[in-house]
Amino acid sequence: MNLQDDIQIRWWKLEEQFVEKFGKKPDVEAVLFLIGIQELGNFKSKKKFNKEQKQDLMHVAVCTLLSQSGYYEVESHDDDGWPHFVQLKELPQYNMMEQENFLKDHILLYFENIGQPFKNF
């Protein structure tokens, strides 16, 4: 089994957990959005986010995910509790499929580290 097959099998298992929790299969963007909400930590106080906030939440998710491999670290938090990241090293140059697998691998690692996905939702 190659790395891509391993990532795909683990991704399908994660999708099953999402279907059980939310009733539908998510795409990568939906997973990033939910990770961003979880990382921000105020998911119960605010249920609606505007388009810019949704993009910011996905950015928080990507930086959080890639911090696991030393690409980013939290530099500070603003007055509203939003984390701000600093990039520590250059990201690898991948084609579109490789980028998606790179991101999926980091998402899977994130959930392995925190346990059950979105237990607070």
Rosetta silent file (secondary structure, phi, psi, omega in degrees, C-alpha in Angstrom):
SEQUENCE: MNLQDDIQIRWWKLEEQFVEKFGKKPDVEAVLFLIGIQELGNFKSKKKFNKEQKQDLMHVAVCTLLSQSGYYEVESHDDDGWPHFVQLKELPQYNMMEQENFLKDHILLYFENIGQPFKNF
SCORE:     score description
SCORE:     0.000 S_00000001
   1 L     0.000  132.400  178.099    0.000    0.000    0.000 S_00000001
   2 L   -91.708  172.078 -176.210    1.400    3.406   -0.896 S_00000001
   3 H   -58.642  -41.395 -179.421    1.094    6.628    1.096 S_00000001
   4 H   -62.647  -40.539  178.265   -1.765    7.966   -1.054 S_00000001
   5 H   -65.179  -41.276  179.413   -3.808    4.793   -0.493 S_00000001
   6 H   -61.935  -45.569  178.552   -3.176    4.963    3.261 S_00000001
   7 H   -60.916  -43.214 -177.770   -4.313    8.586    3.419 S_00000001
   8 H   -63.857  -43.013  179.775   -7.446    7.758    1.407 S_00000001
   9 H   -64.279  -44.753  178.531   -8.431    4.852    3.650 S_00000001
  10 H   -65.296  -35.769  178.656   -7.909    6.932    6.799 S_00000001
  11 H   -65.185  -42.085  178.342   -9.834    9.824    5.187 S_00000001
  12 H   -60.825  -38.740  178.244  -12.828    7.568    4.458 S_00000001
  13 H   -65.076  -40.287  177.209  -12.882    6.518    8.121 S_00000001
  14 H   -65.228  -41.865  178.030  -12.874   10.175    9.184 S_00000001
  15 H   -58.562  -39.313  177.706  -15.694   10.913    6.730 S_00000001
  16 H   -59.438  -40.325  178.555  -17.734    8.128    8.351 S_00000001
  17 H   -64.569  -38.017  178.035  -17.347    9.858   11.719 S_00000001
  18 H   -66.477  -41.846  179.067  -18.562   13.118   10.205 S_00000001
  19 H   -61.620  -42.314  178.078  -21.582   11.430    8.654 S_00000001
  20 H   -62.583  -39.760 -175.525  -22.456    9.936   12.045 S_00000001
  21 H   -80.507  -43.735 -171.038  -22.074   13.323   13.771 S_00000001
  22 H  -113.674   -9.141  177.054  -23.489   15.747   11.176 S_00000001
  23 L    84.869    2.367  174.897  -25.503   13.568    8.808 S_00000001
  24 L  -153.225  159.235 -177.294  -23.509   14.291    5.677 S_00000001
  25 L   -82.654  128.137 -177.422  -20.087   13.736    4.186 S_00000001
  26 L   -88.922  157.204  167.057  -17.862   16.835    4.333 S_00000001
  27 L   -95.242  177.284 -176.367  -15.400   18.119    1.796 S_00000001
  28 H   -60.768  -40.520 -179.538  -11.968   19.401    2.845 S_00000001
  29 H   -62.029  -40.370  178.196  -13.215   23.008    3.073 S_00000001
  30 H   -64.269  -40.681  177.992  -16.005   22.031    5.466 S_00000001
  31 H   -63.890  -43.075  178.382  -13.526   20.168    7.656 S_00000001
  32 H   -61.358  -43.404  178.966  -11.216   23.204    7.673 S_00000001
  33 H   -58.451  -46.016 -179.391  -14.106   25.477    8.623 S_00000001
  34 H   -67.819  -36.930  175.636  -15.039   23.225   11.551 S_00000001
  35 H   -63.868  -41.949  178.577  -11.421   22.942   12.714 S_00000001
  36 H   -60.001  -43.600  177.667  -11.191   26.736   12.615 S_00000001
  37 H   -62.579  -44.927 -179.659  -14.309   27.063   14.765 S_00000001
  38 H   -61.837  -41.836 -179.371  -12.973   24.484   17.187 S_00000001
  39 H   -69.821  -33.975  177.700   -9.603   26.255   17.417 S_00000001
  40 H   -68.334  -36.446  172.681  -11.232   29.643   17.923 S_00000001
  41 L    84.690    2.983  178.977  -13.194   28.120   20.779 S_00000001
  42 L  -115.424   36.826 -175.825  -16.315   30.280   20.680 S_00000001
  43 L   -66.051  -22.793 -179.266  -18.493   28.003   18.572 S_00000001
  44 L   -84.809  -27.446 -175.826  -21.336   28.063   21.094 S_00000001
  45 L   -83.374  -21.131 -177.427  -21.554   31.825   21.418 S_00000001
  46 L  -137.828  119.074 -177.112  -21.766   32.592   17.702 S_00000001
  47 L   -98.386  -21.156 -178.628  -23.554   30.421   15.186 S_00000001
  48 L  -113.221  133.276  175.445  -23.316   32.671   12.104 S_00000001
  49 L  -122.834  141.000  176.124  -20.078   33.827   10.514 S_00000001
  50 L   -77.209  173.474 -174.781  -19.814   36.229    7.601 S_00000001
  51 H   -58.377  -43.527 -179.642  -17.844   35.301    4.461 S_00000001
  52 H   -65.010  -40.764  178.105  -14.637   36.994    5.637 S_00000001
  53 H   -65.477  -36.855  177.108  -14.838   35.279    9.039 S_00000001
  54 H   -63.215  -42.522  176.901  -15.354   31.914    7.347 S_00000001
  55 H   -63.772  -41.113  178.804  -12.215   32.492    5.275 S_00000001
  56 H   -64.009  -39.126  178.220  -10.352   33.549    8.424 S_00000001
  57 H   -63.882  -39.947  178.001  -11.521   30.397   10.228 S_00000001
  58 H   -67.674  -34.747  176.034  -10.221   28.246    7.382 S_00000001
  59 H   -65.168  -43.660  176.622   -6.903   30.134    7.541 S_00000001
  60 H   -58.282  -42.469 -179.871   -6.710   29.462   11.297 S_00000001
  61 H   -62.969  -48.858 -178.254   -7.345   25.782   10.562 S_00000001
  62 H   -61.128  -46.103  179.620   -4.648   25.525    7.886 S_00000001
  63 H   -63.587  -40.439  177.188   -2.070   27.287   10.055 S_00000001
  64 H   -61.741  -46.917 -179.435   -3.021   25.117   13.043 S_00000001
  65 H   -61.005  -46.163 -176.259   -2.731   21.966   10.965 S_00000001
  66 H   -77.053  -14.410  174.461    0.610   22.915    9.461 S_00000001
  67 H   -67.783  -22.737  177.439    1.980   23.982   12.837 S_00000001
  68 L   -61.929  -25.571 -179.144    2.054   20.257   13.639 S_00000001
  69 L  -110.280   13.230  174.596    4.936   19.974   11.163 S_00000001
  70 L    81.337   15.956  178.573    6.685   23.196   12.126 S_00000001
  71 L   -82.353  -31.103 -179.423    5.512   25.388    9.252 S_00000001
  72 E  -137.066  160.881  167.363    3.663   27.870   11.484 S_00000001
  73 E  -146.060  155.026  178.263    3.372   28.819   15.121 S_00000001
  74 E   -70.277  127.386  179.179    0.980   31.039   17.021 S_00000001
  75 E   -93.048  -39.967 -178.557    2.531   34.468   17.401 S_00000001
  76 E  -167.428  174.981  171.860   -0.251   36.109   19.401 S_00000001
  77 E  -124.084  140.458  178.436   -3.997   36.354   19.978 S_00000001
  78 L   -83.322 -178.547 -176.741   -5.963   39.520   19.314 S_00000001
  79 L   -62.555  -24.054  178.585   -8.510   41.073   21.672 S_00000001
  80 L   -90.735    2.302  178.194  -11.273   38.893   20.208 S_00000001
  81 L    89.236    3.965  179.610   -9.301   35.718   20.842 S_00000001
  82 L   -76.092  131.131  177.636   -8.313   35.082   17.214 S_00000001
  83 E   -76.160  147.043  174.294   -4.867   33.490   16.871 S_00000001
  84 E  -121.934  132.119 -172.245   -2.270   35.091   14.623 S_00000001
  85 E  -109.326  155.300  171.150    0.422   32.885   13.145 S_00000001
  86 E  -120.431  137.453  179.843    3.948   33.394   11.894 S_00000001
  87 E   -81.948  131.151 -176.395    5.348   31.206    9.125 S_00000001
  88 L   -99.427  -29.450  179.364    8.554   29.447   10.190 S_00000001
  89 L  -151.090  160.635 -178.865    9.566   27.679    6.984 S_00000001
  90 L   -66.862  143.516  175.735    8.630   27.487    3.328 S_00000001
  91 L   -79.600  147.920  177.811    5.841   25.157    2.315 S_00000001
  92 L   -65.649  150.692  178.086    6.666   22.372   -0.131 S_00000001
  93 L   -92.113  109.734 -178.644    5.760   22.927   -3.771 S_00000001
  94 L  -123.436  157.257  170.712    3.180   20.321   -4.732 S_00000001
  95 L   -75.234  177.460 -173.290    0.744   19.834   -7.558 S_00000001
  96 H   -58.893  -45.741 -179.368   -2.976   20.050   -6.758 S_00000001
  97 H   -65.604  -42.768  178.800   -3.409   16.359   -5.825 S_00000001
  98 H   -64.434  -38.688  177.265   -0.266   16.349   -3.682 S_00000001
  99 H   -61.595  -44.399 -179.542   -1.425   19.527   -1.903 S_00000001
 100 H   -63.601  -43.220  178.645   -4.769   17.939   -1.074 S_00000001
 101 H   -66.104  -37.748  176.554   -3.101   14.789    0.270 S_00000001
 102 H   -59.326  -46.249 -179.825   -0.615   16.908    2.268 S_00000001
 103 H   -68.943  -43.988  178.181   -3.524   18.777    3.847 S_00000001
 104 H   -60.395  -41.074  179.087   -5.602   15.624    4.413 S_00000001
 105 H   -60.739  -40.089  178.093   -2.628   13.964    6.102 S_00000001
 106 H   -70.459  -35.690  175.990   -2.352   16.938    8.488 S_00000001
 107 H   -63.402  -46.159  179.475   -6.108   16.869    9.142 S_00000001
 108 H   -61.546  -41.556  177.086   -5.907   13.171    9.997 S_00000001
 109 H   -62.177  -41.801  178.447   -2.950   13.805   12.315 S_00000001
 110 H   -56.568  -48.739 -178.328   -4.892   16.612   14.007 S_00000001
 111 H   -71.474  -30.861  173.772   -7.816   14.305   14.789 S_00000001
 112 H   -63.459  -36.618 -178.260   -5.515   11.513   15.919 S_00000001
 113 H   -75.955  -33.409 -176.961   -3.996   13.976   18.393 S_00000001
 114 H   -97.501  -11.048 -179.168   -7.246   15.413   19.764 S_00000001
 115 L    91.814 -141.938 -174.833   -9.349   12.266   19.766 S_00000001
 116 L   -59.809  126.744  179.871  -13.006   12.264   18.753 S_00000001
 117 L   -64.724  130.034  169.751  -13.728   14.900   16.100 S_00000001
 118 L    54.268   43.063  178.601  -15.963   17.779   17.161 S_00000001
 119 L   -66.888  -18.663 -179.050  -17.229   16.269   20.378 S_00000001
 120 L   -86.674   -4.518 -179.017  -18.085   19.818   21.535 S_00000001
 121 L   -87.933    0.000    0.000  -20.539   20.469   18.680 S_00000001
